[in-house]
Amino acid sequence: MIGRLWLFLVALLLTSLGLNLPGSVTEAAQSWFWRPPVEFVLAVLLVVLCGRRLGAWPARAMGACLALMILVRIVDRLVWLWFGRELVLATDLELVVPLLEVGSGGWRLLPAAAVVALGASCLLLLAWPLVHGIDAAARLPRLAALPAVALVGVWLAGGPLSGFGLDQLVRQVDRTVQARAAEQRFAEARAADPWRTAEPSRLFPGLAGADVLVVFVESYGRSAFDQPDVAALARPPLQRLEVAAGQGGKTLVSGFLRSPTVGGQSWLAHATVASGIPITGQGGWRVYLQSADADLAHLFRRAGHATMMVQPAIVRPFPEALTLGFDRLLFAEGLDYAGPRPGYVTMPDQFTLQRVEELLAGSSEAAPAWYGQVALIGSHAPFTPPVPPLLPWDGLGDGSAFAGRMPEGPGAVELWADPAALRQAYAGTIADTLEVIASWAALPVPRPRLAIILGDHEPAARVLGTEPGHHVPVHVLATSPELVQPFRDIGFVSGAFPDGDHPVMGMEGLRPLLLEGFGGAPTLVGDLALPAIE
């Protein structure tokens, strides 16, 4: 009898701790943390009412349900604490394997096996005490259901019981509905896009003959200007970027844009810029891949530009990229990097930019100008090991020159266990990537060029030690003042340091800004007009 009572109390305690999981020590002092969970009471009630006629199956079913609720609650809190956003089970499950690949150096089989093993182990560890504790309640007489009924009634009347497990089920359903609604809005906005049928002569006439590059810098957010410990390392290379632009006869202006994502999922930022429609979740991303026929790459191709996508982080098959409007797809394997791999990152950013320069320089004067979407991944999580040092641009070759020059750093698990060291490592990778960009900005260019260099999102909340925002820096580097004028018109300022007080436009505004700023604008429909700034 005493043994069963202990099992019952352990199950109650485990459910309370799991479903009332606090986000901090401060929250653990709140009264709601100590309230018994109504989900446990309901489980006990159902098992008592079933009695012993069904054997141990009711207790097993209730224990499994509670264990699953606790596991979802834990993951939801971790996603919020580490990434600063809510968990959406309907779309986020497909991100688990790529996330684990970050910590396994890209080894594909290990993450998949780890997901299955970890999920099964957690469920078993949680379910075993819950099943046995609830099973102890099944041996009670039916009259024991009366106190449980009374407690449920107290909860319905607003009494001191918690209901975070049931609440998270409702929230997951609501988030799934919202994700589906966002997908529908994206499809409707895509169908109403007037640029899909615009005459080629109306597409970017002001950029005829100019190479246009959209260069995403991984995890580069406003924290590089607002967070003192990050800004201290980012400021010197930004100053060198200003100097390099001036010495090279180029014009540099900077501002902020609002990213649709935070802490990860860079592809949402890429797709938002390309489509001109905010894409905030995996559902919208899937719709985007299915209907990408009027993105920036498609429109530049129709205007006469050659198009390329340079994504050194892509190591998996990505057949959907064939629909995105690019003539050349250069992923990790196609960039022919023969040097050592710097940890999770497949190759140094300097090598990526050198490959872009070789492609641009190899075009004849009679060849069409290029539009390119490029990703720099040196500052990608987990921010270890450090970025390799800069080498002479004319000595990079196939990347073999980096052999013996890769700095060592702590492992990802060790680094992410130390918040201070993690933040310092993040700041260091951002500064090193900006050093590469500053050096690249000083290189001569073969013809007119407009380079839009922007962050894709802020790093995870775990990195900054606070809830990250959605603002990212944008640096526009051009060979003439005329090519940056549309950006000045929306508040961008000269140099590498944006005006922090100026209102910020969403990334989705970049597409209409290019279309309207460098050519005639058709009648825009609804939200497809240049977005309001906030």
N, C-alpha and C positions, 0 to 999 in steps of 0.2 A: 504493500500500500504506500509506504513512504517512498519507495523507488519510483512508483508511478507519479506521485506528487512532484518529485524532483524533475522528472522528465517533462511534466506539464509546465512547471515553472521555467525550465530552461527554454522550452519552445516559446512561451510567452515573452520571455526576455529577448530571445533572438529575433522574434517578429517585431517587437517594439524597437529594438536598436536598428534593425534593417529598414523598416518602413518609416520610422521617424528620423532617419539619418540626417544629422545636421551638416551644414556646410562649413562650420567653424566651431571653435571652442565657445565662442560667444553665443551662438545659437543653441548649444547644448544646455545653456543656463535658462533658456526660455521655458515657459510652462508647458507648451505643446510637446516638447521633446519627451516629457515624462507621462504623457497620456497613453493609456492602453489602446492598442489598435483595434478598431471595430472589425477589421478583416479577420483577426484571430478569433474574436467572439463569434462571428458568423460561421467560421469553419467548425468551431466546437459545437455550435448549435446544430448544424447539419449532420455532423457525425453522431451526436447524441440522439437525434431524431431517427437516424437510420438504425441505431442499435447495432447488434451483432449479426443481423440477418445476412448482410452482404459481406461479412468477414472484415478483412483489413482494407478492402478497396476504397471505401469512403475516406478513411484516414490518409491513405496513400495519395488519393486524388487531391484532397485539401492541402496536404503537405507540399505536393508538387506545385499547386497553384500559388501558395504563399511563398515558396522558394523562388518561383519565377517572378512574382511581384517584387520581392526583395532584390533580386538580381537586376531587374529593370530600374528600380529605384537607385541602386548603387551606380549603375552605368549613367543614368541621367544626371546624377550629382557630379560624377567625374567629368562628363562632357561639359557641364557648365563651368566647373572649377578650372578645367584645363584649357578649354577652347572658347569659353565665353558665349556659348549658344545652347539652345535646347536640343534635346535628343528627339529625333523623328525616326522611330523604328522602321516605318514603312519604307524609308529610303536610305537610312544610315547603315543598315546591316551590310550593304554591299561595299562599304568603305573599310570594314574591319581588316580584311586581308591586306589591302594596300597600306593601311596604317602600320600593321605589324611588319610589313616588308621594310619600313624605314629603319626599324631596329635590327633587322636581320641582314642588312647589306644587300637587299634585293633578291635573296634566295627565295624562290617562289613556293616551294613545297613546304618549307618550315612554317610560314605563316598560316597556310591553310590547315595544316595538321594542328598547329597551336590553337587556332580558333575552336576546332572541334573538341580537342582535349581539354582546353581551359573551360569552355562552356559546360561540358559534361561534368567535369570535376566540381565546378562551383555549384551546379544544381544538386549533385549528389551530397556534397558537404552541407549544403543548406537544408536539403530535404530530409536527411536521415533523422536529425533530432526533432524536426517538425512533425514528421510522420509518427514517431514514437510518442511524442508529447500529446498529439491530438488523439492518437489511438488510446491513450490512457483515459481520455475523456469519454471515449465510446463505451467504457465499462461502467460508467455511472448510470444510475437509474434515470428513467425518462423525466422524472421531476426536476432533474438537474438542468433541464432545458429552460425552466422558468426564469432563473436568474439571467441566463443568456438573452432570452427574449426581452427581459426588462432592460438590460444594458443596451440592446439595439434600439429600443424605444427611447431611452435617454439620449442616445447619439442622434437619432432623428429629430429630437426636440432641441438639439444644440448643446447637448451635455458634454462633459469633459472626456471624450474619446477622440482619437485621431482617425483619419481616414485617408492617409496619403496613398495607400495602395490603390483604392478605388478611384481616388482623384487622378492618379497618374494614368489609369486606364482611360478615363474620360479625356484627359489631356492628349493622350496619344491618338485617340480617335479624332479629336478636334484638329490636331496638327496634321493628321493624314488628310482630313477634309480640306484644310487650308492649302496643303501641298497640291492636292488635285485641282483646287480652284485656281491656284497659281499657274498650273499647267494649262488650264483652259484659257486663262487670260493671255498667256504667252501665245497660244495658237491663234487667238482672235487678233492680237496685236500684229502678229506676223502676217495674217491674211489681209489686214487693212493697210499694210505698209505701201505707200505710194511709190517708194524708190524701186520696188521690184520691177516695175514696168517703165521706169524713166529711160529716156533716150540716152545712149552712150555719150553723146556730146554734152549732156548736162551733168555728167558725173566727173567731178574733180577737174574741171578745165584749168583751174589755177595751179594744179599739181602736175600738169602735163610735162613730161621730161624729167621729173624729180623723183628720186628714190624716197620711198616712205617706209619707215621702220617703226613698228610698235614693239618696244622692248620691255618685257615684264621682269621686274626684280623681285625674286621670291622673298616673302615675309618682310618687305620693306614698307613700314607704316609710319604714321605721324609720330610715333614714339621716338623716332630718330631725331626729332626736333623738340619734343615736349618732355621726354623722360631724361633727366640730367645725366644718368650714367650711360645711356645709349647715345645721347647727343654729344657727349664729350668726345667719343670716338668717331662719330659721324661727321662732325664739323670740319676737321682738317681736310679730309678728302673732298668734301663738298666745296671748300674754298679752292682746292686745286682744280676742281671741275670748272669753276668760274674762270680761273686763270687760263686753263687750257682752251676754253671756248674763245676767250678774248684773243689769245695769241694765235689761234688758228683762223681768225677772221670770221668766227661763227657767232650767232646770236643765241643767247640762252635765257629762257624765261621759266618760271616755276609757279606751281600752285598746288592745290589739293583737290582730289576727287573722292567720292564716297564709294567704297567697294561693297558688293553685295554679300561678301563672306568675311569671316574672321577666323584666324587660327588654322586655316587649311582650305582644301577644296579650291585650289587656284583656278581650276578649269571653269568655275562659275564666273570668276572675274574675266577670264579670257572670252568666254561666250557672251557676257554682258557687253563688253566693249565691241565685239564683232557684230552682234545682232542689234544693238541699240535698244534692247529690252532687258529690264532687270531680271536676272536668273538667280534665285536665292536658295535653290535646293536641287537634289538629284532628279526629282521629277521633271522640273523645267529643263534640266540638262538633257534628259532623254528626249523630250519633245524637240529641243533645239537640234539635236543630232539628226532627228527624223525629217526636219523641215528647213535645214540650213540651205537656202537658195538665194538669199539677198544680203549676206553678210558683207563686211568690208572687203574680204578677199574676192568674193563674187563681183562686187561692184567695181573694184579696181581692175579686175580682169576684163570686165566689159568696157572699161575706160581705156584699155590698151596696155595696162601694166602686166608684167610677168609677176607671179605670186609665189611666195615660199613660206613654209612653216618650219621653224627651227626649234625643236623641243628635245634637248639632250636628256631630259628626265624620263622620256618614254622608252621603256624597255620591253613592254608587252605588245602583242599585236593590237593595232588600233585601226581596223578597216574603215570605221566610220569617218575617219579623217579624210577619206577620198571624196566625201560630199561637202567639204567645207570651203571649196573654191580655190585650193592651192595647186599650182602647177608642180611644185617641188615639195616633197615631204622629207625633212631631214631629222630623223630621230637619232637615238644614241648610236645605233649600229651604223646608220648611214653617214654619220659625221667622220667616220674612219679615224677615231682617236686611238693612238697606239701607246699612249703613256700610262703611268700607273693610275689606278682609280682612287680618288680621295674620299674614302669611306662610302657613305650612302650616295654622294654626288658622283655622277658618272664621269665627269670631266671638268676641268677648270673653266671658269667663265671666260678667261682670256682666250682660250682655245676656241670656244664657241663663237666669240666675236671675230676672231681671225678667220674662221671658216666663212662667216657672213661676208667679211671684207673681200676674201678671195673670190666669192661668187659675184659680188658686185663689180669688182675690178676686172673680172674675166669677160664681162659683157662688152661687145663692140659698141662704138658710138652710135651705130645704126640700130642696135638692139633696143627693145622697149625698156623703160625704167621699171624698177622693182617695187612691189609692195611686200613687206615681210613682217611676220609675227614671230618674235624671238623670245625665248625664256632663258633667263640667267638663274642658275640654281645653286650657286655657291653659298647662298645664305638660307638654304632650305633646312628645315628641321631634320635631324636632331642637332645641327650646328657643331658637329664634330666629325673629323678633326678640323683644325683651322685651314683657311684657304691658302693654297700654295703661293709663294711670292711671285711678283711680276717678273716676266722675262722680256728680253727684246722681242718686239713684234716680228721682226724679220728672221728670228731664230727659232720659232716655235715648231716649224715643220709639221710632222705628224703627231706631235705631242711627246715624243720620246725625250725631249729636252727636260721634261718635268721629272724624269727618273732621278731618285735620290734627293729631290727637293720637296717632297711631301712632308709637312710637319706632322708630328704625332700629337695626339690629344687623348683625353679620357674617353672611355666607352660611353655609349648613349645612356645606358642604365645608370652608370655612376654620375654622369653629368646632370641628368634630370632629377636625381635625388638631392641635388644641392642647388636651391633656387638662386643663390648669389652667383655661383659659378656658371649656372645656366645663362643668366642674364648677361654676364660678362662675355661668355662665348658667343651669344647671339649678337651682341653689340660689335664684337670683333669681326664676325663674318659679314655683317652689314658694311662696316668700315672698309674691309678688304674688297668687297664687291664694288663699292663706290670708288675705290682706288683704281680698279680695273676700268671703270667707266670713265674716270677722269683721264686716264692714259689714252683710252680709245678716242675720246673727244678731241685729242690733239692730232690724230692722224689726218693726213690729207684725204680728200674724197674726190672721186673721179667726175662727179657731176652734181647738180643741185640735190640737196638732201633735207628731209624733214624727219628727225628722229624723236619719237615720243617715248620717253623713258619713265616708267611708272611702277610703283609697287602694286602687288596683286592683293595683299591683305596684311593686316597686323599679325604678329605671331600669337601663339596661344596665350591664354591668361596665365598659365603656369610660368611662362617666360617673363612676363612683365610684372608679375606679382599683383596685378590689379585687373579689373575688367577691361579688355581692350576695346578701342573704338573701331570705327569703320573707315576713317579717313586715311588716305594714302597719298604720298607725295608724287608729283608729276613734274618732270623736267623736259622741256621742249628745246631741242638743240637743232638749229637750222643754219643753212649757208647764207641766208639773207633775212633782213628784218621783216620783209613782206610775208615770209612763210610762218612767222609766229604771231602775226597780227590778230587772227581770230582768237588766239588764246589770251592776248592782252585785252581783247574786248570783253572777256568774261572775268577779268580780274587777276590774271597771272602777272607777276612782277619780274623785273629783270634780275638775273642772277640765279643762284642755286637754292636760295632760301625763300620759301613761299610766305605770303602774307597770312599769318595765322588768324587774323580777324576777319578775313573776307569770307562771305558765304561760299558754301561748297556744293558743287553739282555732282550728281551721280555719274558713275562710269558709263551708264547708258547714254549719256549726253555726248560722248566723244564722237560717235558715228554721225549724228546729225550736225555736230559742230564742223566736222571735216566736210560733210556734204554741202552745208550751207555757207561755210566760210570760204570754200574754194570753188564755188560754182553756184548756179541758179538753183533755187529751192522750189519744188512743186508744192502744191497745197497739202500740208501735212494733216493727218487725221488724229484727233484726240491726243492721247498720251505720247504719240510719236513726234510731236513738236519738241523743240529743244527743252529738256526738263527744267523745271523751276529749281532754283538753288535754295539751300536752306542753311 
